[in-house]
Amino acid sequence: MTKPVFHGPLERVDDCLWRIPRSYKPGMRVDGLIFASDVLMEHIRGDQAPEQVANVATLPGIQVASLAMPDIHWGYGFTIGGVCATDPERDGVISPGGVGYDINCGVRLVRSTIREEELKPQLVQLVDELFATVPAGAGRSGPFRFNRSELKTLMARGPSALVERGLATNEDIEMTEAEGCLEGAEPDRVSQKALARGVNQCGTLGSGNHFLEVQVVEEVVDGDAAAALGLFTGQVCVMIHSGSRGLGYQVCDDALRALRGVPGKYGIVLPDRQLACAPADSPEGRAYIGAMRAAANYAWCNRQLLMQLARQAFSKVLGSSWQDLGMELVYDVAHNIAKFEEHMIGDESRRVWVHRKGATRAFPAGHPEIPERYRGVGQPVLIPGDMGRASWVLVGQPGSMRRTFGTTCHGAGRRMSRTQAVRHAQGRQIDRELLARGVVARSRSRRGLAEEQPDAYKDVNDVVDVVDSAGLSRKVARMRPVGVIKG
């Protein structure tokens, strides 16, 4: 089968920006803009993701442009790496496809005072303990149990509800985007089926591209910002990537089913039914927003509990409390979410719905929503790569507010489908290949490792070069994986 490619216009704007003009397709209200280098554009042209960028540009109330980050690849309705802002006072819509199925999938980074040379003799033991402690894999349940009433409390309050249980600290909450809670969450909007899926999955990693990695700070690029974030060369850290699990998936699935006939009800014509949407201030729009916010708060609880399990494993293997090991949260960022934010559009400040699907908030220094500790350098931005090369820590820059509604990329971005990756891995042992690179990997299935092999992803260094050059976020430190837990 011939792979579909994008045959529409891609006009170069500058060294790292390309335009799909609004004249390309009937119904486009704004241009499409893709941040990419020449190297990355070779991959992007060979994918239908730019067509999705053009499709998003047809949404009612969209402002400025339909945007895509350099890790762009094909997704449901919106491209993964897609960003758009809609103004509810100008018929702006809310679209579940602009958030994705894994609501508030995101990343958190935990620093420590441990150095690589100290950990090396116990690395294999630690990775084995993490694998035994952290539930990973499709459908896996964890050690934490919440009845439906308790679950609704988590969805209403986020991880602050875990403080009184001794499963979170006030410092953890402070270092989480939005302090781990979107106000206006409505747990009663979440279906019984979604609740049933979420009862025993809070504190579980899941499968697919979710992971827990033991990493080492390999290189510090910006010393002042690294110091503010508590990072130093040779330091051991933990990166956690997970989301809202089956609960969030069901919330999205329920919403898409409920919205099937809604665009027609409001006279909205869409080029792709996967862009199902509703006016943000309509009853249907408000119903999705309330449930989406509840699922987002659940996801922050999930990552908080995963961090607690990692802290326990480190403590058991290294024989010290996690506090004595300095295992403090650097930051937690969401990258599948829609948030109602204030942004300058032209010379006017307006409140808009910013959809970030596979994209990360990147507010610059001085922004009031950044924790006081980081306000002088900018919001921490966490960009996982692949499990064989590197991940990056950056900080938000002023250019993100001017160009992308305060947004940057979220990862390396796939260059192979999961089916292609499995085919590419035939006859190979991915775990042994990773060990040869100095990475101890544990997974519930060989297929999981095959799907997530390094070759399946773009080089994250190429991706972060673009957002750094574009002034969206600035490089701070490169992280090298040494231990990986996968579903």
Sequence and secondary structure as in RCSB ss.txt:
>XXXX:A:sequence
MTKPVFHGPLERVDDCLWRIPRSYKPGMRVDGLIFASDVLMEHIRGDQAPEQVANVATLPGIQVASLAMPDIHWG
YGFTIGGVCATDPERDGVISPGGVGYDINCGVRLVRSTIREEELKPQLVQLVDELFATVPAGAGRSGPFRFNRSE
LKTLMARGPSALVERGLATNEDIEMTEAEGCLEGAEPDRVSQKALARGVNQCGTLGSGNHFLEVQVVEEVVDGDA
AAALGLFTGQVCVMIHSGSRGLGYQVCDDALRALRGVPGKYGIVLPDRQLACAPADSPEGRAYIGAMRAAANYAW
CNRQLLMQLARQAFSKVLGSSWQDLGMELVYDVAHNIAKFEEHMIGDESRRVWVHRKGATRAFPAGHPEIPERYR
GVGQPVLIPGDMGRASWVLVGQPGSMRRTFGTTCHGAGRRMSRTQAVRHAQGRQIDRELLARGVVARSRSRRGLA
EEQPDAYKDVNDVVDVVDSAGLSRKVARMRPVGVIKG
>XXXX:A:secstr
       S  EEEETTEEEE GGGSTT  SEEEEE  HHHHHHHHTSSHHHHHHHHTTSTTB SEEEEEEEEE  
SSS EEEEEEE GGGT EE GGGT SSTT EEEEE  S BHHHHGGGHHHHHHHHHHHS  STT   S    HHH
HHHHHHHGGGGGGGGTS  HHHHHTBGGGG  TT  GGGS HHHHHHHTTTTT   STT EEEEEEEEEES HHH
HHHHT  TTBEEEEEEE  HHHHHHHHHHHHHHTTTHHHHTT   S GGG  EETTSHHHHHHHHHHHHHHHHHH
HHHHHHHHHHHHHHHHHHTS TTTTT  EEEEEESEEEEEEEEEETTEEEEEEEEEES EE   TT TTS GGGT
TT  EEEE   TTS EEEEEE HHHHHHSSSEE  S  BSS HHHHHHHTTT  HHHHHHHTT EEEES HHHHH
HT GGGB  HHHHHHHHHHTTSEEEEEEEEEEEEEE 
